[in-house]
């Protein structure tokens, strides 16, 4: 329980309670003391890793998308040369196109959308393979 008032209280009461809560007596760590623990969760070390994590996520999404695109196109060409129904290479090609779009979005920083598109592209390829 947070100890906050109900949501149906008046705005003036809620504002006063919020201001009183924000001026709590919890000590803030000193800026010159690197070993001090911050009770409010403001960790300056998290900011220096944020750029590296985002860059790694972009590279991972773009690389995985490109790899799955190439795999899907290769599978589509192999199935097209064989005696598979026309739906099978079309499904591989469509899945490869979706993975290619995911690689493009991933390289531009839209990694969540890229992840979902990668999942959808692989599912389309799998459904096409099952129809063989």
C-alpha positions in Angstrom: 0.0 0.0 0.0 1.3 3.4 -0.9 -0.6 5.4 1.7 -1.9 7.8 -0.9 -5.5 9.0 -0.9 -8.3 7.7 -3.0 -8.6 8.9 -6.6 -12.0 10.5 -6.0 -10.7 13.1 -3.6 -10.6 16.8 -4.5 -7.8 18.2 -6.5 -6.6 20.6 -3.8 -6.3 17.9 -1.3 -4.5 15.6 -3.7 -2.0 18.4 -4.6 -1.3 19.2 -1.0 -0.7 15.5 -0.2 1.6 15.1 -3.1 3.6 18.1 -2.2 3.9 16.9 1.3 5.0 13.5 0.1 7.7 15.0 -2.3 9.4 16.8 0.6 10.2 13.7 2.5 13.1 13.5 4.8 15.0 10.8 3.0 18.6 11.8 2.5 20.0 12.3 -0.9 23.5 10.8 -1.6 26.3 13.3 -2.0 27.6 13.8 -5.5 31.2 13.4 -4.4 30.4 10.1 -2.7 30.3 7.4 -5.5 29.6 4.6 -3.1 26.4 6.1 -1.6 23.2 4.4 -2.4 20.4 6.5 -3.8 17.0 5.6 -2.3 15.1 7.4 -5.1 16.6 5.2 -7.9 18.5 8.0 -9.8 21.6 6.2 -10.8 24.0 8.3 -13.0 25.8 5.1 -14.2 22.6 4.0 -16.0 22.9 6.9 -18.4 26.4 6.0 -19.7 25.2 2.5 -20.7 22.0 3.7 -22.4 23.7 4.6 -25.7 25.6 1.3 -25.9 22.5 -0.8 -25.2 20.5 1.0 -27.9 23.2 0.7 -30.4 23.5 -3.0 -29.7 19.8 -3.5 -30.0 19.8 -1.7 -33.4 22.7 -3.9 -34.7 21.0 -7.1 -33.4 17.7 -6.3 -35.0 19.2 -5.2 -38.3 21.6 -8.2 -38.4 18.9 -10.7 -37.5 16.5 -9.3 -40.0 19.1 -9.3 -42.8 20.1 -12.9 -42.0 16.5 -14.1 -42.0 15.8 -12.2 -45.2 18.7 -14.0 -46.9 17.6 -17.4 -45.5 14.0 -16.8 -46.6 15.1 -15.8 -50.1 17.4 -18.8 -50.4 14.6 -21.1 -49.3 12.2 -19.5 -51.7 14.6 -20.0 -54.6 15.3 -23.7 -53.6 11.6 -24.4 -53.3 10.8 -22.7 -56.6 13.3 -24.9 -58.4 11.8 -28.0 -56.8 8.4 -29.6 -57.2 6.7 -27.7 -54.3 3.4 -26.0 -54.7 3.5 -22.3 -55.7 2.3 -21.3 -52.2 5.5 -22.5 -50.5 8.0 -20.3 -52.3 5.6 -17.4 -52.1 5.3 -17.8 -48.3 9.1 -17.9 -48.0 9.4 -14.8 -50.2 6.7 -12.9 -48.2 8.3 -13.9 -44.9 11.7 -12.7 -46.3 10.1 -9.4 -47.3 8.7 -8.9 -43.8 12.1 -9.7 -42.2 13.7 -7.2 -44.6 11.3 -4.6 -43.4 12.2 -5.6 -39.8 15.9 -5.1 -40.6 15.2 -1.7 -42.0 13.1 -0.7 -38.9 15.7 -2.2 -36.6 18.5 -0.1 -38.2 16.4 3.0 -37.6 15.9 2.3 -34.0 12.4 0.8 -34.0 13.6 -2.4 -32.3 10.3 -3.4 -30.7 8.4 -3.2 -34.0 11.4 -5.0 -35.7 11.2 -7.8 -33.2 7.5 -8.3 -33.8 8.0 -8.2 -37.6 10.8 -10.8 -37.3 8.4 -13.1 -35.4 5.7 -12.5 -38.0 8.0 -13.1 -40.9 9.4 -16.4 -39.5 5.8 -17.5 -38.8 4.8 -16.8 -42.4 7.8 -18.9 -43.5 6.8 -21.7 -41.1 3.2 -21.7 -42.3 4.4 -21.9 -45.9 6.7 -24.8 -45.1 3.9 -26.7 -43.3 1.7 -26.4 -46.4 4.2 -28.4 -48.4 
